[in-house]
Amino acid sequence: MAFKQFTLRIIFRTILAMVTLVLLTVFITSPGYHAMTVLLTIVLAVQLVELTKFVAKTNAELVRFLDAMRYGDFSQRFDFTNLGTGFEELAQAFTDILSRLQRERNSQEQTLRHLKAIVEHVPAPLISINTEHKVTLWNNSARRLFGTHPIVNLNDLSCFGSHFPKQLIAMSAGDKKLIQLDIDGMEHQLSAKATEIKMPNTNELLFSLQDIQSELVSAQLEAWQDLVSVLTHEIMNSITPITSLANTASVLVEDIKPKVPNDNNLQEELIDISDAVTTVAKRSDSLMQFVTSYRRLTRLPSPNKTSIEISTFIEEVTKVACHHWPEKNIVLTIDISPSSLDINIDHDMLAQVLINLLKNAEHALTTSNNKQVTIKGFINQRGNPVIEVSDTGCGMNSDTAKNAFVPFYTTKRDGSGVGLALTKQVMLAHGGQVSLQTTPEKGSHFSLIF
């Protein structure tokens, strides 16, 4: 309707101008009408100017409307009341169109923000690699996984091991792979899954890197706990009556000896029996103590955490575990940075862990000429408190290091294989990790990462 009225207005103005032009021509060709000629000339000029402004104003508003759509400026509003009746509807139509586009864009932006928030809070790290090997970290989990390391290109992932980028780029859409990484001294087991995303100009591989390290360790410890629980239960059920009977037999033999003082042969036989029964009783007691030590793996209580200053804590532990080291020429170095560094731990649990590590260090230094043990406390690149215990002892070979935290495994003649297994369980209960770096004949390096 508005465009129809606009056309009629243009036609009306054009006809009016043409009539004026005709009259002007008539008066010009007729003598004696000079005043009328001047008047009609002025009227025609006014009509032409008004027609031009009328068309130009309409075109300017149309251009403003199209520019608003082109550049997404949906805040523009239109008012055609000065153009005459009918243009109010056109102005309202323009305004409604821009308002609807603005609402749709706001809705799309809100949906996009919602999707970004969901992606940011997905617990699994998400990264993508395009055809140019550019890497994008899509969420907080991915940024936390790689820490402060700048990741822009595929080669940047080589700082976590040369195998890591090769394993990722070798994967195809739908592939799954278990990848082991060491990031800032912390071991990670990543369950990687690849998905292909096709874009108009390029294709990307989206990787979900679920860190299952804690789940694997928990499952492993739970399996060991179940095994130890069954074994200790069966062994205790078998050893307890043997120990009881052996002790009873030893008492009976001692009671019989005074009753046959003159029978030397019987006395000798009774002594042999007593020695044998006593040996059985002692070995049974030792076995029961051995089994009892393993029960600690299945009965570890929840840690009672308190804030403790590391320097004070280490000083207390070393007074107990290292007081005799000067006699063995073992040099102990303690380095805490900052000196006021504190940590939330269960004092008793961690004291036993540190004592075990110091005893292991002392044992490793038995044949060493350079007997040094260093304890460090610091904050790593990820902001985690770390306690390190390192020695210059005999170190471990690869097989020993691989099984160091496995229950029952020990290289000591009188060892039980409980110490490091318990250390790993205590650290897991604290939400942390224990890692081992060792070199044969050069020493071992244990890190407690909280």
Buried (B, 14 or more C-beta within 10 A) or exposed (E): EBEEBBEEBBEEBEEBBEEBBEBBEEBBEEEEBEEBBEEBBEBBEEBBEEBEEBBEBBEEBEEEBEEBBEEEEBEBEBEBEEBEEBBBBBBBEBBEBBEEBBEEEEEEEEEEEEEEEEBBEBEBBBBBBBEEBEBBBBBBBBBEBBBEBEBEBBEBBEBBBEEBBEBBEEBEEEEEBEBEBEBBBBBBBBBBBBBEEEEEEEEBBBBBBBBBBBEEBEEBBEEBBEBBBEEBEEBBEEBEEBBEBBBEBBEBBEEBBEEEEEEEEBBEEBEEBBEBBBEBBEBBBEBBEBBEBBBBBBEBEEBEBEEBBBBEBBEBBBEEBBEEBEEEEBEBEBEBEEEEBBBEBBBEBBBBBBBBBBBBBBBBBEEBEEBBBBBBBBEBEBEBBBBBBBBBBBBBEEEBBEBBBBBBBBBEEEBBBBBBBBBBBBBBBBEBBBBBBBEEEEBBBBBBBB
